[in-house]
Each structure stands twice: as structure tokens, then as C-alpha cells.
Amino acid sequence: DESDKPETPKKTKAKAAKAMKSEFDGLSLSIVIPAYNEEGAVRQIIEDVRREMDPTGVPYEVIVIDDGSSDRTLEIARETGAIVDNNQVNTGYGASLKRGIRHAQYEYVAIIDADGTYPARYLPDMLLMCRHQDMVVGDRGAAMKNVPWIRKPAKWVLNTFASFLAERRLNDLNSGLRVFRKSELVPFIPLLPQKFSFTTTITLCMSCNGKRMIYTPIEYGKRVGKSKIRPVDFLNFIILVLRMTVLFNPLRVFIPLGLALMAVGVIKFVYDIYMDNLSETTIFAFLSALIIWSLGLIADMMSRLHLRP
């Protein structure tokens, strides 16, 4: 009986490949790789992406955007046969991603850095997860051990602050590995900056507007080449988080600020009663709290009018 015969390794492998391809039915993916002076890693990341995506049978494209590199990054990317475009001059990480997303022909878009820190092996699983999500983000979590220790406190402060303002836990605010639906991102493109805060802005736009967003744990490798992040970018990130929150959820900023001023006023008022002398500081604190709350209500009204369907 043929059915009683054990399957050969070749047949078993073929069945597994067929089952994998059926999982990905109806899916397609555009992979955008921004690159700036990454001649030592860009070829490897493109090869890794192809090695992981080919067995799935998913229609996909690899789009490399060179950000005015001064080394051989652009030349090497072209040699791989990927879709390649360039910014001609160094415009920024965000500018490269926006250009790449405009090139994307598929609904699902992945972004992955060209420095070798994000393994391409997560792309197929993240694409599957995104079938029922608007965005899937690679959560570096404990894998952030490869990040210089001097940057870890700043990252913790930034993530905690952003989570408070967004009213949900944001495990990894600026992960450079994610898969999202292009149609969900397009309305936010005018808000997306040209520089490194692009990924932070995407996270805040999605989380503050009720989009379906999940995290999935990933490993984070040691980068090839030098980091492009500067210390001043931490301050820029904080300003960006505040700006995005004021745009989408302004009361989350204005109410706590008003409460802080009101608390100062109450404490000073109790002290003034004890001293039998009502001071200008107390009146100023109360009036400031009322003004801040009024501004918050106006900002909230403008936000709702701006974002209404």
C-alpha cells in the first residue's frame, strides 16, 4: 500500500513548502531599506531579505533608498538588482523612508535598516501578523544590550514619557523594523519628519489614533559601521512626542500641566492663610492653571475638527 510507505525527505520538504505558501495566500510585501554610508552591510541585508522571503512564495520587492552616501553604498545596492533610488544629497532617514514608501506598489510595507542590526528572518512572521493588524513593530526589549549604555537611560525616559502621553504601553518607540499597511500610513505622511524621528512619529500617529498595533520580540544585532544618532536627537525626540500628543490628544498634556500649577496654588494658598497674607503667587498659579486648561480645551476641539472623518 502506497499510503503505508514512509515519506521521503524530499516529499516532506515539498509539503512543508506548500503549506508555508498557503499561509501567505493573498499577501504581498514591499521592503524599504534606507541606507546612508552602509557599504559594509547593504549587500548582506538585501541577500538576507531575499533568502527569507523566497520560500514563502509571497510577491515582494526590495527598495533601497540611498541618502546621498559618500561611499559605495549606491553602487553596491544597484549591483544586487534591487529597486534603487537616491536622495542625491543627505536629506535624512525619514526622507529616505518616505521616498521608498512612495515607490512601494504593495499594500503591506516593511522597513528595515541597512546596518545589519535587524535580522530579516522576522519579516515573514511579521507579515502574517499584519494580516489582522495595521502595524507590527519589532520589539528589541532585552536585545537592546547592544545599545551603548550611555543611551539606555535616555531611551527609557523617552519610552516612558511617550507611553504616558499616548495612554498605552509603547515597548519600543523607534524600532527600525516594522510592517504596516500603506493605506493606514498615507494620511499621516504630511506629519512625518525628514530625520530620525520618522519611526517615533509613526508609532505615535498609530497609537494615538486607535490603529491596531502590536509588538513582537526580536533580536537586535551589533551594527556595522557608526551610528548616525547624535546626543541632541534626544531633545528633538522629546519635542516631537509633545508635538504629536498635542496634535492628537492635547488634554493629555494640558490637564497634568494645569493640575501641577493648581497644586502649587493650593499649597501656597494654605501657606498664605497661615501667614494671613494672600500673595500674588497664589493668584498667578490659579489663573495660570485656568488658562492652561482653557488652551487645552481649545486644542482638543481643534484636534477633533481636524481629525474627524
PAZAPA-4460 file (N, C-alpha, C; in steps of 0.05 Angstrom, whole numbers, plus 32768, in hexadecimal, padded with zeros to 4 digits):
% residues 309
    n_x    n_y    n_z   ca_x   ca_y   ca_z    c_x    c_y    c_z   seq   type   mol
   8011   7FE8   8000   8000   8000   8000   8012   8019   8000     1      D     A
   800D   802B   7FEC   801E   8043   7FE9   801B   8055   8002     2      E     A
   8003   8055   800E   7FFF   8067   8025   800F   805F   803D     3      S     A
   8017   8046   803E   8026   803C   8055   8044   8042   8053     4      D     A
   804D   8049   803B   8069   804E   8037   8071   8069   8045     5      K     A
   8088   8069   8052   8091   8082   805F   8098   8097   804A     6      P     A
   8092   80B0   8050   8098   80C5   803D   80B6   80CA   803C     7      E     A
   80BF   80D0   8024   80DC   80D6   8021   80E0   80F3   802B     8      T     A
   80F9   80F9   8032   80FF   8115   803B   80F8   812A   8026     9      P     A
   80FB   8122   800C   80F4   8134   7FF7   80D6   813B   7FF7    10      K     A
   80C5   8126   7FFA   80A8   812A   7FFB   80A0   813A   8013    11      K     A
   80AC   8134   802A   80A6   8142   8042   80AC   8160   8040    12      T     A
   80C3   8166   8033   80CC   8182   802F   80B9   8190   801C    13      K     A
   80B0   8181   8007   809E   818D   7FF4   8083   8194   8000    14      A     A
   8079   8181   8012   805F   8186   801F   8061   819E   8032    15      K     A
   8078   81A0   8040   807C   81B6   8053   807C   81D1   8044    16      A     A
   808A   81D1   802C   808B   81E9   801C   806F   81F1   8012    17      A     A
   8060   81DD   800A   8044   81E2   8000   8033   81ED   8016    18      K     A
   8036   81E2   802F   8026   81EB   8045   802E   8208   804C    19      A     A
   8048   820E   804B   8051   8229   8051   8045   823D   803D    20      M     A
   8046   8236   8023   803B   8248   800F   801D   824D   8012    21      K     A
   800F   8238   801B   7FF2   823C   801F   7FEC   8250   8035    22      S     A
   7FFE   8251   8049   7FFA   8264   805F   7FFB   8281   8055    23      E     A
   800A   8286   8040   800F   82A0   8037   7FFD   82A8   801F    24      F     A
   7FE9   8297   801A   7FD7   829D   8003   7FCB   82B9   8006    25      D     A
   7FCC   82C8   7FF0   7FC0   82E3   7FF0   7FD1   82F9   7FFB    26      G     A
   7FE9   82F2   8005   7FFB   8306   8010   8011   830E   7FFC    27      L     A
   801A   8326   7FFE   8031   832F   7FEE   803F   8344   7FFF    28      S     A
   8058   834A   7FF9   8068   835B   800B   807C   836C   7FFC    29      L     A
   807D   8385   8003   8093   8397   7FF9   80A5   839C   8011    30      S     A
   80BF   8396   800D   80D3   8399   8023   80E4   83B1   801C    31      I     A
   80E3   83C6   802D   80F1   83DF   8029   810A   83DF   803B    32      V     A
   8121   83E3   802F   813B   83E4   803E   8148   83FF   803A    33      I     A
   8147   8410   804E   8155   842A   804C   8173   8425   8051    34      P     A
   8185   8432   8043   81A1   842D   8046   81B1   8446   8043    35      A     A
   81C3   844B   8056   81D5   8461   8055   81F1   8458   805E    36      Y     A
   8204   8457   804C   821F   844E   8051   821F   8433   805F    37      N     A
   8212   841F   8052   8210   8404   805C   821C   83F0   8048    38      E     A
   8232   83F7   803C   823E   83E5   8028   8247   83CA   8034    39      E     A
   824B   83C9   804E   8254   83B0   805A   823D   839D   8061    40      G     A
   8224   83A6   805F   820E   8395   8068   81F7   8394   8054    41      A     A
   81F4   83A7   8041   81DC   83A8   8031   81D8   838F   801F    42      V     A
   81EE   8384   8014   81EB   836C   8003   81E1   8355   8014    43      R     A
   81EC   8352   802C   81E4   833B   803D   81C7   833D   8046    44      Q     A
   81BD   8355   804C   81A1   8357   8055   818E   8351   803E    45      I     A
   8195   8359   8026   8184   8353   800F   8184   8335   800A    46      I     A
   819A   8328   800B   819C   830B   8008   818C   82FD   801E    47      E     A
   818E   8306   8036   817F   82FA   804D   8161   82FD   8048    48      D     A
   8158   8314   803F   813B   8318   8039   8132   8304   8024    49      V     A
   8141   8301   800F   8139   82EF   7FFA   8139   82D2   8003    50      R     A
   814D   82CA   8013   814E   82AF   801D   8136   82A8   802F    51      R     A
   812C   82BC   803E   8116   82B7   8050   80FB   82B8   8041    52      E     A
   80F9   82C9   802C   80DF   82CD   801F   80DA   82B9   8009    53      M     A
   80EF   82B0   7FFB   80EB   829E   7FE4   80DB   8285   7FEB    54      D     A
   80E1   8277   8002   80D2   825E   8007   80B4   8262   800D    55      P     A
   80AC   827B   8013   8090   8280   801A   807E   8281   8001    56      T     A
   808A   8286   7FE9   807A   8289   7FD1   806B   82A3   7FCF    57      G     A
   8071   82B5   7FE2   8063   82CF   7FE2   806F   82E2   7FCD    58      V     A
   805E   82EF   7FBD   8068   8303   7FAA   8074   831A   7FBB    59      P     A
   808D   8321   7FB6   809A   8336   7FC6   80AE   8345   7FB4    60      Y     A
   80B5   835C   7FBF   80C9   836D   7FB1   80DB   8379   7FC7    61      E     A
   80F4   837C   7FC0   8108   8388   7FD2   810F   83A4   7FC7    62      V     A
   810A   83B8   7FD7   810E   83D4   7FCE   8124   83E0   7FE0    63      I     A
   813A   83E8   7FD4   8150   83F4   7FE3   8151   8412   7FDC    64      V     A
   8150   8423   7FF1   8152   8440   7FED   816D   8449   7FF9    65      I     A
   817F   8452   7FE7   8198   845C   7FF1   8196   847A   7FF7    66      D     A
   819F   8481   800F   819B   849C   8019   81B4   84AD   8014    67      D     A
   81BE   84AE   7FFB   81D5   84BF   7FF4   81EF   84B4   8000    68      G     A
   81F2   849A   8000   820A   848E   800C   8224   8498   7FFE    69      S     A
   8239   849A   800E   8253   84A2   8002   8265   848A   7FFD    70      S     A
   825B   8472   8003   826A   8459   7FFE   825D   844A   7FE7    71      D     A
   8261   8430   7FE5   8257   8420   7FCE   823B   8414   7FD3    72      R     A
   822C   841E   7FE7   8212   8413   7FED   8200   8412   7FD5    73      T     A
   81FD   8428   7FC7   81EB   8429   7FB0   81F4   8415   7F9A    74      L     A
   820D   8414   7F94   8218   8402   7F80   8213   83E5   7F87    75      E     A
   8218   83DD   7FA0   8214   83C2   7FA9   81F6   83BA   7FA8    76      I     A
   81E5   83CD   7FB1   81C8   83C7   7FB0   81BF   83C2   7F94    77      A     A
   81C9   83D1   7F81   81C1   83CD   7F64   81CA   83B2   7F5A    78      R     A
   81E2   83A9   7F63   81ED   838F   7F5B   81DB   8378   7F63    79      E     A
   81CC   837B   7F78   81BB   8365   7F83   81A2   8360   7F73    80      T     A
   819A   8373   7F62   8182   8370   7F52   8169   837A   7F60    81      G     A
   816C   8387   7F78   8156   8392   7F86   814C   83AB   7F78    82      A     A
   8134   83B4   7F7E   812B   83CE   7F75   813A   83E4   7F85    83      I     A
   8148   83F5   7F77   8159   8408   7F85   8152   8425   7F7C    84      V     A
   8150   8436   7F90   814D   8453   7F8B   815E   8461   7F9F    85      D     A
   8163   847B   7F9B   8174   8489   7FAD   816B   84A6   7FB1    86      N     A
   8173   84B2   7FC8   816B   84CD   7FCE   817F   84E2   7FC3    87      N     A
   8194   84D8   7FB6   81A9   84E9   7FAB   81BA   84F7   7FC0    88      Q     A
   81AD   8503   7FD4   81BC   850F   7FEB   81B1   8502   8004    89      V     A
   81C0   8504   801A   81B7   84F9   8033   81A0   8509   803E    90      N     A
   8188   84FE   803C   816F   850C   8044   8165   8502   805E    91      T     A
   8169   84E8   8065   8160   84DE   807E   8153   84C2   807C    92      G     A
   8153   84B4   8092   8147   8499   8094   8129   849A   808C    93      Y     A
   811B   84AD   8097   80FE   84AF   8091   80F9   84B5   8073    94      G     A
   8109   84C6   8068   8106   84CC   804B   810A   84B3   803A    95      A     A
   811E   84A3   8042   8123   848A   8033   810B   8477   8035    96      S     A
   8100   8474   804D   80E9   8462   8051   80D1   846C   8041    97      L     A
   80CC   8486   8042   80B5   8491   8033   80B8   848C   8015    98      K     A
   80D0   8490   800B   80D5   848B   7FEF   80D0   846D   7FE8    99      R     A
   80DA   845C   7FFA   80D6   843F   7FF6   80B9   8437   7FF7   100      G     A
   80AA   8442   8009   808D   843B   800C   807E   8445   7FF3   101      I     A
   8086   845C   7FE8   8079   8465   7FCF   807F   8451   7FB8   102      R     A
   8096   8444   7FB8   809C   8431   7FA3   808D   8417   7FA7   103      H     A
   8084   8411   7FBF   8078   83F6   7FC5   805F   83F2   7FB5   104      A     A
   805D   83DA   7FA9   8045   83D4   7F99   8032   83C3   7FA8   105      Q     A
   803A   83B8   7FBF   8028   83A6   7FCE   801C   83B3   7FE7   106      Y     A
   8006   83A8   7FF1   7FF8   83B3   8008   8009   83B0   8021   107      E     A
   8016   8399   8025   8026   8395   803C   8043   839E   8037   108      Y     A
   804D   83AF   8049   8068   83BA   8046   8078   83B3   805F   109      V     A
   8091   83AA   805B   80A3   83A5   8072   80BA   83B9   806F   110      A     A
   80C4   83C2   8086   80DD   83D2   8086   80F1   83C3   8097   111      I     A
   810A   83C4   808E   8120   83B6   809D   813A   83C6   8097   112      I     A
   814A   83CA   80AC   8162   83D9   80A8   8177   83CA   8098   113      D     A
   818A   83D9   808D   819E   83CD   807C   81B8   83C7   808B   114      A     A
   81B8   83CB   80A6   81D1   83C8   80B5   81D5   83AD   80C2   115      D     A
   81C2   839A   80BC   81C5   837F   80C6   81BB   837A   80E3   116      G     A
   81AF   838E   80EF   81A6   838B   810B   818B   837B   810D   117      T     A
   817B   837C   80F8   8161   836F   80F8   8161   8356   80E6   118      Y     A
   815E   833E   80F2   815E   8326   80E1   8146   8324   80CF   119      P     A
   814B   831D   80B6   8135   831C   80A2   8123   8304   80A7   120      A     A
   812C   82F0   80B7   811C   82D8   80BB   8101   82DD   80C8   121      R     A
   80FD   82F4   80D4   80E3   82FB   80E1   80CE   8304   80CD   122      Y     A
   80D6   830C   80B5   80C4   8318   80A2   80AC   8306   809B   123      L     A
   80AF   82EC   8094   8098   82DC   808E   8083   82DA   80A4   124      P     A
   808C   82D5   80BC   8079   82D3   80D3   806C   82EE   80D8   125      D     A
   807A   8304   80D6   806E   831E   80DB   805A   8324   80C5   126      M     A
   805F   831C   80AD   804B   831F   8097   8032   8310   809D   127      L     A
   8034   82F7   80A6   801D   82E8   80AE   800D   82F5   80C4   128      L     A
   801B   82FF   80D8   800D   830D   80EE   7FFF   8326   80E5   129      M     A
   800A   8333   80D1   7FFE   834C   80C7   7FE5   8348   80B8   130      C     A
   7FDF   832F   80B1   7FC5   8329   80A3   7FAE   8333   80B4   131      R     A
   7FB1   8332   80CF   7F9B   833A   80E1   7FA3   8353   80F1   132      H     A
   7FB7   8362   80E8   7FC0   837A   80F6   7FC4   8390   80E2   133      Q     A
   7FC7   83A8   80EC   7FCF   83BF   80DB   7FED   83C2   80DB   134      D     A
   7FFA   83BA   80F1   8018   83BC   80F2   8022   83A7   8106   135      M     A
   8038   839A   80FF   8046   8388   8110   8062   8392   8114   136      V     A
   806B   8396   812D   8085   83A2   8133   8097   838E   8140   137      V     A
   80B0   838D   8137   80C4   837C   8144   80CD   8388   815E   138      G     A
   80C7   837A   8174   80CE   8384   818F   80EA   8379   8197   139      D     A
   80FD   838B   8199   8118   8383   819F   811B   837A   81BC   140      R     A
   810C   8386   81CE   810B   837E   81EA   8126   8379   81F6   141      G     A
   812A   8360   8201   8143   8358   820E   815A   8358   81FA   142      A     A
   8153   8356   81E0   8168   8355   81CC   8177   8370   81C9   143      A     A
   816D   8384   81D7   817A   839E   81D5   8195   839F   81E4   144      M     A
   819F   8388   81EC   81B9   8387   81FA   81CF   8391   81E7   145      K     A
   81CA   8390   81CD   81DF   8399   81BA   81DF   83B8   81B8   146      N     A
   81CC   83C5   81C4   81CB   83E2   81C3   81DF   83ED   81D8   147      V     A
   81EF   8401   81D2   8201   840C   81E5   81F3   8414   81FF   148      P     A
   8200   840E   8216   81F2   8412   8230   81EB   842F   8235   149      W     A
   81FA   8441   8229   81F4   845D   822E   81DA   8466   8221   150      I     A
   81D0   8457   820D   81B7   845D   8200   819F   8450   820C   151      R     A
   81A3   843C   821D   818D   842C   8229   817B   843D   823B   152      K     A
   8186   844D   824E   8174   845E   825E   8163   8471   824E   153      P     A
   816F   847D   8239   815F   848F   8228   8149   8480   821A   154      A     A
   814E   8468   8210   8139   8458   8203   8123   8451   8216   155      K     A
   812A   844A   822F   8116   8443   8243   8104   845B   8249   156      W     A
   8110   8473   824D   8101   848B   8253   80EF   8491   823B   157      V     A
   80F9   848F   8223   80E9   8496   820B   80D1   8482   8209   158      L     A
   80D6   8468   820C   80C0   8455   8209   80AB   8458   821F   159      N     A
   80B4   845D   8238   80A1   8461   824E   8090   847A   824A   160      T     A
   809D   848F   8242   808F   84A8   823D   807B   84A5   8226   161      F     A
   8083   8499   8211   8071   8495   81FA   805A   8482   8201   162      A     A
   805F   846E   8211   804A   845B   8219   8035   846A   822A   163      S     A
   803E   847B   823B   802B   848B   824C   801A   849D   823A   164      F     A
   8026   84AB   8228   8017   84BD   8217   8005   84AF   8203   165      L     A
   800D   8497   81FA   7FFD   8489   81E6   7FE8   8478   81F4   166      A     A
   7FE9   8475   820E   7FD5   8466   821E   7FD5   8448   8217   167      E     A
   7FEC   843E   820F   7FF0   8421   820B   800E   841B   820C   168      R     A
   8015   8403   8214   8031   83FB   8216   803E   83FA   81FB   169      R     A
   8053   8409   81F7   8062   8408   81DE   807D   83FB   81E4   170      L     A
   807F   83E1   81DE   8097   83D2   81E6   80B0   83DD   81D9   171      N     A
   80AD   83E4   81BF   80C5   83ED   81B0   80BB   8403   819E   172      D     A
   80C2   841B   81A5   80B7   8433   8197   80C2   8436   817B   173      L     A
   80DC   8430   8177   80E8   8437   815D   80F7   841F   8151   174      N     A
   80EB   8407   8154   80F6   83F0   8146   80F6   83F4   8128   175      S     A
   810C   83EC   811B   810F   83EF   80FF   8106   83D7   80EF   176      G     A
   80F9   83C3   80FC   80EE   83AC   80EE   80D0   83AB   80F3   177      L     A
   80C0   83AF   80DE   80A3   83AE   80E1   8096   83A8   80C7   178      R     A
   807E   839E   80C8   806D   8398   80B0   8053   83A7   80B5   179      V     A
   8049   83B5   80A1   8030   83C4   80A4   8021   83C4   808A   180      F     A
   8007   83CC   808C   7FF7   83D0   8074   7FFB   83EC   8069   181      R     A
   8002   83ED   8050   8008   8407   8044   7FF0   841A   8045   182      K     A
   7FD8   840F   8041   7FC0   8420   8041   7FBB   842D   805C   183      S     A
   7FC4   8420   8072   7FC0   842C   808D   7FD5   8441   8092   184      E     A
   7FEC   8440   8085   8001   8453   808A   7FFE   846C   8079   185      L     A
   7FF3   846A   8061   7FF2   8480   804E   7FE6   849A   805A   186      V     A
   7FD0   8499   806A   7FC5   84B2   8075   7FD9   84C1   8087   187      P     A
   7FEC   84B2   8092   7FFF   84BF   80A5   8019   84C9   8098   188      F     A
   801C   84C3   807E   8036   84CA   8071   803D   84E7   8074   189      I     A
   802A   84FA   8072   8032   8517   8075   803E   851D   8091   190      P     A
   8038   850C   80A5   8042   8510   80C0   805D   8503   80C4   191      L     A
   8065   84F2   80B2   807E   84E2   80B7   8096   84F3   80B0   192      L     A
   80A9   84F5   80C3   80C1   8506   80BF   80D6   84FA   80AD   193      P     A
   80E9   8509   80A6   80FE   8501   8093   8115   84F1   80A1   194      Q     A
   8117   84F4   80BC   812E   84EA   80CA   8128   84D0   80D9   195      K     A
   8137   84CB   80EF   8136   84B1   80FD   811B   84AD   810B   196      F     A
   810C   84C2   8110   80F4   84BE   8120   80DD   84B4   810F   197      S     A
   80E2   84AB   80F7   80CD   84A0   80E6   80BF   8488   80F3   198      F     A
   80CE   8475   80FE   80C2   845D   8109   80B3   8464   8123   199      T     A
   80BD   8477   8132   80AF   8480   814B   8094   848C   8143   200      T     A
   8094   849C   812E   807B   84A9   8125   8067   8495   811C   201      T     A
   8070   8480   810D   805D   846B   8104   8050   845E   811D   202      I     A
   8061   8457   8131   8056   844A   8149   8041   845B   8156   203      T     A
   8047   8475   815A   8034   8487   8167   801B   848B   8157   204      L     A
   801E   848E   813C   8007   8492   812B   7FF4   847A   812D   205      C     A
   7FFF   8462   812C   7FEF   844A   812D   7FE2   8446   8149   206      M     A
   7FF2   844A   815E   7FE7   8444   8179   7FD3   8459   8182   207      S     A
   7FD7   8472   817A   7FC5   8488   8183   7FAB   8489   8173   208      C     A
   7FAA   847A   815D   7F92   847A   814C   7F84   8460   814B   209      N     A
   7F89   844F   815F   7F7A   8436   8162   7F80   8421   814D   210      G     A
   7F96   8423   8140   7F9D   840E   812C   7FA6   83F5   813A   211      K     A
   7FA2   83DE   812C   7FAA   83C4   8137   7FC8   83C1   8135   212      R     A
   7FD6   83C1   814B   7FF3   83BF   814B   7FFC   83AC   8161   213      M     A
   800D   8399   8159   8018   8386   816C   8036   8385   816A   214      I     A
   8042   837B   8180   805F   8377   8180   8065   8359   817F   215      Y     A
   807C   8353   8173   8085   8337   8173   80A3   8337   817A   216      T     A
   80AC   8326   818D   80C8   8326   8195   80DB   831F   817E   217      P     A
   80F1   832D   817D   8106   8328   8169   8121   832A   8176   218      I     A
   8135   831E   8169   8151   8322   8171   815B   833B   8163   219      E     A
   816F   8347   8170   817A   8360   8166   8198   835C   8164   220      Y     A
   81A3   835D   814C   81C0   8357   8148   81D2   8370   814B   221      G     A
   81EB   836A   814B   81FF   8380   814C   8201   838C   8130   222      K     A
   81FF   83A7   812F   81FE   83B4   8115   821A   83B3   8107   223      R     A
   8219   83B4   80ED   8231   83B6   80DC   8235   83D4   80D7   224      V     A
   824C   83DF   80DC   8251   83FB   80D8   824A   840B   80F1   225      G     A
   8248   8426   80EE   8243   8438   8104   8226   8441   8105   226      K     A
   821D   8446   811E   8201   844F   8122   81FF   846C   8118   227      S     A
   81E8   8473   810D   81E3   848E   8103   81D4   849F   8118   228      K     A
   81CD   8493   812F   81BE   84A1   8144   81D1   84B4   8152   229      I     A
   81C8   84CD   8158   81D8   84E0   8167   81CA   84E5   8182   230      R     A
   81D9   84EE   8197   81CD   84F3   81B1   81B6   8507   81B0   231      P     A
   81B8   851B   819E   81A3   852F   819C   8188   8524   8192   232      V     A
   8189   850C   8186   8171   8500   817B   815D   84F8   8192   233      D     A
   8168   84F3   81AA   8156   84ED   81C1   8143   8504   81C6   234      F     A
   814D   851C   81C6   813C   8534   81CA   8128   8536   81B4   235      L     A
   8131   8531   819B   811F   8532   8184   8109   851E   8187   236      N     A
   810F   8506   8191   80FB   84F1   8195   80E6   84FA   81A9   237      F     A
   80EF   8506   81BF   80DC   8510   81D4   80C9   8525   81C9   238      I     A
   80D5   8538   81B9   80C4   854C   81AD   80B0   8540   819A   239      I     A
   80B9   852C   818B   80A8   851E   8178   8090   8510   8186   240      L     A
   8096   8502   819C   8081   84F4   81AB   806D   8508   81B5   241      V     A
   8076   851E   81C0   8063   8533   81C9   8052   853E   81B2   242      L     A
   805F   8543   819C   8051   854F   8185   803B   853C   817A   243      R     A
   8043   8522   8178   802F   850F   816E   8018   850B   8181   244      M     A
   801E   850B   819B   8009   8508   81AF   7FF7   851F   81B0   245      T     A
   8002   8538   81AE   7FF1   8550   81AD   7FDF   854F   8194   246      V     A
   7FE9   8544   817E   7FD9   8543   8166   7FC2   852F   8168   247      L     A
   7FC8   8517   8173   7FB4   8501   8174   7FA5   84FF   818E   248      F     A
   7FB2   8505   81A5   7FA6   8502   81BF   7FAF   8518   81D2   249      N     A
   7FA8   8531   81CC   7FB3   8548   81DB   7FAD   8548   81F8   250      P     A
   7F96   853E   8201   7F8F   853E   821D   7FA2   852E   822E   251      L     A
   7FB0   851B   8221   7FC3   850A   822F   7FDC   851B   8237   252      R     A
   7FE0   8532   822A   7FF6   8544   8231   7FEB   855A   8243   253      V     A
   7FD5   8567   823B   7FCC   857F   8249   7FC0   857A   8264   254      F     A
   7FB2   8564   8268   7FA5   855E   8282   7FBA   855A   8298   255      I     A
   7FCE   8548   8293   7FE2   8544   82A9   7FF2   855E   82AE   256      P     A
   7FF7   856E   829A   8006   8587   829E   7FF5   859B   82AF   257      L     A
   7FDB   859C   82A8   7FC9   85AD   82B8   7FC6   85A3   82D4   258      G     A
   7FC5   8589   82D8   7FC3   857E   82F3   7FDC   8584   8304   259      L     A
   7FF3   8583   82F7   800C   858A   8305   800B   85A7   830F   260      A     A
   8002   85B9   82FE   8000   85D5   8305   7FEB   85DA   831B   261      L     A
   7FD5   85CB   8319   7FC0   85CD   832D   7FCA   85C3   8348   262      M     A
   7FD9   85AD   8348   7FE5   85A3   8360   7FF7   85B7   836E   263      A     A
   8007   85C4   835D   8019   85DA   8368   8008   85F0   8375   264      V     A
   7FF3   85F7   8367   7FE1   860C   8371   7FD4   8604   838C   265      G     A
   7FCB   85EB   838E   7FBE   85E2   83A7   7FD2   85E2   83BE   266      V     A
   7FEA   85D7   83B9   7FFE   85D7   83CE   8005   85F3   83D7   267      I     A
   8009   8605   83C4   8010   8621   83CA   7FF8   862E   83D8   268      K     A
   7FDF   8627   83D0   7FC8   8633   83DD   7FC6   862B   83FB   269      F     A
   7FCB   8612   8401   7FCB   8608   841C   7FE0   8617   842C   270      V     A
   7FF8   861B   8420   800D   8629   842E   8005   8647   8432   271      Y     A
   7FF8   8653   841E   7FF0   866F   8421   7FDB   8672   8437   272      D     A
   7FC8   865F   8439   7FB4   8660   844E   7FC2   865F   846A   273      I     A
   7FD6   864D   846B   7FE5   864B   8484   7FF3   8665   848B   274      Y     A
   7FFD   8673   8476   800C   868C   847A   7FF9   86A4   847A   275      M     A
   7FDF   869F   8474   7FCB   86B4   8474   7FD2   86C9   845F   276      D     A
   7FDB   86BF   8447   7FE3   86D2   8432   7FE0   86C4   8416   277      N     A
   7FCC   86CA   8407   7FC8   86BE   83ED   7FDB   86CB   83D9   278      L     A
   7FED   86BA   83CE   8002   86C4   83BC   7FFB   86C4   839F   279      S     A
   800A   86D3   838F   8006   86D3   8372   800D   86B8   8366   280      E     A
   801F   86AA   8372   8027   8690   8367   8010   867C   8367   281      T     A
   8000   867C   837C   7FE9   866B   837E   7FD5   8671   8368   282      T     A
   7FCF   868A   8364   7FBB   8693   8350   7FC6   868C   8334   283      I     A
   7FE0   8691   8330   7FED   868B   8316   7FEB   866D   8310   284      F     A
   7FF0   865C   8324   7FEF   863F   8320   7FD3   8636   8318   285      A     A
   7FBF   8640   8326   7FA3   8638   8320   7F9B   8642   8304   286      F     A
   7FA2   865B   82FD   7F9B   8665   82E3   7FAA   8656   82CD   287      L     A
   7FC3   864F   82D2   7FD2   8640   82BE   7FC6   8625   82B8   288      S     A
   7FBD   8618   82CE   7FB0   85FD   82CB   7F97   8600   82BA   289      A     A
   7F87   8614   82BF   7F6E   8618   82AF   7F75   861E   8292   290      L     A
   7F89   862E   828D   7F91   8635   8272   7F9B   861C   8263   291      I     A
   7FAC   860C   8270   7FB6   85F4   8264   7F9F   85E1   825D   292      I     A
   7F8C   85DD   826F   7F75   85CB   826A   7F64   85D6   8253   293      W     A
   7F61   85F1   8252   7F51   85FD   823C   7F5F   85F8   8221   294      S     A
   7F7A   85FB   8220   7F89   85F6   8208   7F86   85D8   8200   295      L     A
   7F87   85C7   8214   7F84   85AA   820F   7F69   85A4   8202   296      G     A
   7F54   85B0   820C   7F39   85AB   8201   7F37   85B5   81E4   297      L     A
   7F43   85CC   81DF   7F43   85D7   81C4   7F53   85C5   81B1   298      I     A
   7F6B   85BC   81BB   7F7C   85AA   81AB   7F6D   858F   81A5   299      A     A
   7F5F   8586   81B9   7F50   856D   81B6   7F3A   8570   81A1   300      D     A
   7F2C   8586   81A2   7F17   858C   818E   7F23   858D   8172   301      M     A
   7F3A   859B   816F   7F46   859D   8155   7F50   8582   814B   302      M     A
   7F5A   8572   815D   7F64   8557   8156   7F4D   8546   814B   303      S     A
   7F36   8547   8159   7F1F   8537   8151   7F14   8541   8136   304      R     A
   7F14   855B   8131   7F0B   8565   8118   7F1E   855D   8101   305      L     A
   7F38   855E   8107   7F4C   8558   80F3   7F4C   853A   80EB   306      H     A
   7F47   8529   80FF   7F4A   850C   80FB   7F2F   84FE   80F6   307      L     A
   7F19   850D   80F6   7EFF   8500   80F2   7EFE   84F5   80D5   308      R     A
   7EF0   84DD   80D1   7EEF   84D1   80B6   7EDF   84E3   80A3   309      P     A
***
